[in-house]
Amino acid sequence: MAENTKAAAPVKKVKKTAEEAGAKKQAPRFPSPFGSHASMVQKELTEALQKQHPQLAVLEDENGLYLTETAKLDNHMADPNRFAGETHRKAELEKVGVKAPPAKKE
């Protein structure tokens, strides 16, 4: 009996698109996961706030709005205000009169 000595054709790998692969929607990217950065400042809210509280800023990350001191912007340190819970974030914003929109649910 003769053996089949023919080599099998190589299998071509086909890359799937993100949709085909069922990839999740990517979250916005920030300069770091824990620090607060000038690129995250919500300009309109911060300008209104700084008329009475010049040392504070309103920022937004993947979890919504939060309040922090301007000294904590781009200082290469983690900002506890950024990783605070939703209740703390909302309470701090309300203390200075900033109305936080409802949390985004995805």
Helices and strands as residue ranges (DSSP letters): G 38-40, H 43-49, E 56-61, E 64-69, G 70-72, H 86-95
